[in-house]
Amino acid sequence: MSQAGMPRPSKTYSSLERAIGAMATMEKGQPYGLRPEDAKRRLAEELARLCREAGVEPLVIGGLAVNHHGYSRFTADVDLLVSKAEALPLVQRFKREHGWRRHREGFRNTALDVGVDICVEGDRTSPRSAETFPAPGNLRSVAVRPLPVPALSELIALEVMSGRARDDADVVELLKRHRRRISPLRTAAARRLRTAEARARLKALVARAREELERLR
């Protein structure tokens, strides 16, 4: 309780407020499904400048890429996929730039209060997964300003690689929104997966998407 006798807002409530505010800046048809005033889209503009100056050619993956391909969901940070050779120059560039501090697997912009997670070619996609991140240059991509995103089948493969429940849900929703392309998307995504476990997960997610679509009829 505060001195005035009123309970302090919980951290969970504050996070919920932030998520609701962020959802208000989403808009289909915009880059990453975000309006220009959204902090994450503004951060993407800043990241494009830093990457250009560091000679880095990344892909935007994760939630912003999911948004861009038609499934709008809240995401707190920006995820960048970079090659192993370009990871160190990018980290060094962040360290020299005013207004950035270390945050989880990347950095946080103190002015915009948004973080960037740096995913590096060859690193495991998650502690639970045997899959590793591919080089961004080896993935088919979609030209988006200010930074490109993976093509839909490549994004689906990346989401399956993580083995996380949230990413599994993203795959199901993306497949439902592209229902006429489910079979070719599955085929293309499966080619990107190295392990039998990941291919089996993709198969199960495709079945789940089709089941949910059938219930909507």
C-alpha positions in Angstrom: 0.0 0.0 0.0 1.2 3.6 -0.7 1.3 6.3 1.9 -2.1 7.5 0.7 -3.6 4.1 1.4 -4.1 3.2 -2.2 -2.6 0.1 -3.8 0.3 0.6 -6.2 -0.4 -0.5 -9.8 1.1 -3.9 -10.4 3.8 -4.5 -13.0 1.4 -6.8 -14.8 -1.2 -4.1 -15.1 1.4 -1.7 -16.4 2.5 -4.2 -19.0 -1.2 -4.7 -20.0 -1.7 -0.9 -20.4 1.5 -0.8 -22.6 0.2 -3.6 -24.8 -3.2 -2.0 -25.3 -1.5 1.3 -26.2 0.8 -0.5 -28.7 -2.2 -2.3 -30.3 -3.7 1.1 -31.0 -0.9 2.0 -33.4 -1.3 -1.2 -35.5 -2.6 -0.7 -39.0 -2.8 -3.3 -41.8 -1.0 -2.2 -45.0 1.7 -0.3 -43.2 5.3 -1.6 -42.9 5.3 -4.3 -40.1 1.6 -3.5 -39.7 2.5 -0.4 -37.7 1.6 3.3 -38.1 4.6 5.7 -38.5 4.2 7.0 -34.9 4.6 3.5 -33.3 7.8 3.4 -31.3 8.9 0.0 -32.8 8.5 1.3 -36.4 10.5 4.5 -35.4 13.1 2.2 -33.9 13.3 0.2 -37.2 14.2 3.5 -39.0 17.0 4.1 -36.5 18.2 0.5 -36.8 18.3 0.8 -40.6 20.6 3.8 -40.2 22.9 2.0 -37.7 23.0 -1.1 -39.9 23.8 0.9 -43.0 26.7 2.7 -41.2 28.0 -0.6 -39.8 27.7 -2.4 -43.2 25.2 -4.9 -41.9 22.3 -6.3 -44.0 19.8 -7.8 -41.5 16.3 -9.2 -41.7 13.5 -8.2 -39.3 12.1 -11.4 -37.9 9.8 -12.3 -35.0 6.6 -10.3 -34.2 7.1 -7.5 -36.6 7.6 -9.9 -39.5 4.5 -11.8 -38.4 2.5 -8.5 -38.4 3.7 -7.7 -41.9 2.5 -11.0 -43.2 -1.1 -10.4 -41.9 -1.4 -11.5 -38.3 -1.4 -8.5 -36.0 -0.2 -9.3 -32.5 1.6 -7.3 -29.8 5.4 -7.6 -29.6 7.5 -5.6 -27.2 10.8 -5.7 -29.1 12.4 -5.7 -32.6 14.1 -9.0 -33.6 17.0 -8.7 -36.1 18.6 -11.7 -37.8 22.3 -11.0 -38.8 25.1 -13.1 -40.2 27.9 -14.3 -38.0 30.4 -12.1 -39.8 28.3 -9.0 -39.2 27.3 -9.6 -35.6 30.4 -8.1 -34.0 30.4 -4.9 -36.1 26.8 -4.3 -35.3 27.4 -4.8 -31.5 30.3 -2.5 -31.6 28.2 0.1 -33.4 25.5 -0.1 -30.7 28.1 0.4 -28.0 29.4 3.6 -29.6 26.0 5.0 -30.2 24.5 7.4 -27.6 21.1 6.4 -26.2 21.5 2.6 -26.2 22.2 0.2 -23.3 22.6 -3.6 -23.0 19.3 -5.5 -22.8 18.8 -9.3 -22.8 20.2 -10.6 -26.1 20.7 -7.2 -27.6 20.3 -3.5 -26.7 17.6 -1.1 -25.7 16.9 2.4 -27.0 16.5 4.6 -24.0 14.6 7.3 -25.8 12.0 5.1 -27.4 12.1 2.5 -24.6 12.1 -0.4 -27.1 14.6 -3.2 -27.3 16.3 -5.0 -30.2 17.2 -8.7 -29.9 20.0 -9.7 -32.1 19.7 -13.3 -33.5 23.0 -14.5 -35.0 23.5 -17.1 -37.8 24.5 -20.4 -36.3 23.1 -19.8 -32.8 20.4 -22.0 -31.5 16.9 -20.6 -32.1 15.9 -21.3 -28.5 17.4 -23.4 -25.6 14.8 -26.1 -26.3 15.6 -26.4 -30.1 18.3 -28.2 -32.0 17.7 -25.8 -35.0 20.0 -22.9 -35.6 19.5 -19.6 -37.2 20.3 -19.5 -40.9 22.2 -16.7 -42.6 19.9 -13.9 -43.5 21.4 -13.8 -47.0 20.3 -17.4 -47.6 16.6 -16.6 -47.0 14.2 -15.3 -49.5 13.0 -11.9 -48.4 10.4 -9.2 -49.0 11.5 -5.7 -49.6 10.1 -3.6 -46.8 11.2 -0.1 -45.8 13.2 0.5 -43.8 14.4 -3.1 -43.3 13.3 -6.3 -45.2 11.5 -9.3 -43.7 11.7 -13.0 -44.6 9.3 -14.3 -47.2 6.3 -16.0 -45.6 7.5 -19.6 -45.9 10.9 -18.6 -44.5 9.2 -16.9 -41.6 7.1 -19.9 -40.9 10.2 -22.1 -40.8 11.9 -19.7 -38.4 8.9 -19.7 -36.1 8.7 -23.5 -36.1 12.5 -23.7 -35.4 12.0 -21.9 -32.0 9.7 -24.6 -30.5 7.9 -22.0 -28.4 4.2 -22.0 -27.9 3.8 -18.4 -28.9 5.6 -19.0 -32.2 3.5 -22.1 -32.8 0.4 -20.0 -32.4 1.9 -17.5 -34.9 2.3 -20.2 -37.5 -1.3 -21.4 -37.1 -2.6 -17.9 -37.5 -0.4 -17.1 -40.5 -1.5 -20.3 -42.2 -5.2 -19.5 -41.5 -4.8 -16.1 -43.1 -3.1 -17.6 -46.2 -5.4 -20.7 -46.3 -5.2 -21.1 -50.1 -1.4 -21.4 -49.9 -1.1 -23.9 -46.9 0.2 -26.8 -48.9 3.0 -24.9 -50.8 3.9 -23.0 -47.7 4.3 -26.2 -45.8 6.4 -27.7 -48.5 8.7 -24.7 -48.7 9.0 -24.3 -45.0 9.8 -28.0 -44.5 12.8 -27.7 -46.8 14.3 -25.1 -44.5 14.0 -27.3 -41.4 17.0 -29.6 -40.5 15.5 -31.8 -37.8 12.8 -34.4 -37.9 11.3 -32.9 -34.7 10.8 -29.5 -36.4 9.3 -31.1 -39.5 6.9 -33.1 -37.3 5.9 -29.9 -35.4 5.2 -28.1 -38.7 3.0 -31.0 -39.8 1.1 -30.8 -36.6 0.6 -27.0 -36.9 -0.6 -27.3 -40.4 -3.2 -29.9 -39.2 -4.2 -27.6 -36.4 -4.7 -24.7 -38.8 -6.8 -26.8 -41.1 -8.9 -28.1 -38.1 -9.6 -24.5 -36.9 -10.5 -23.4 -40.4 -12.9 -26.3 -40.7 -14.6 -25.3 -37.5 -15.2 -21.8 -38.9 -17.2 -23.1 -41.8 
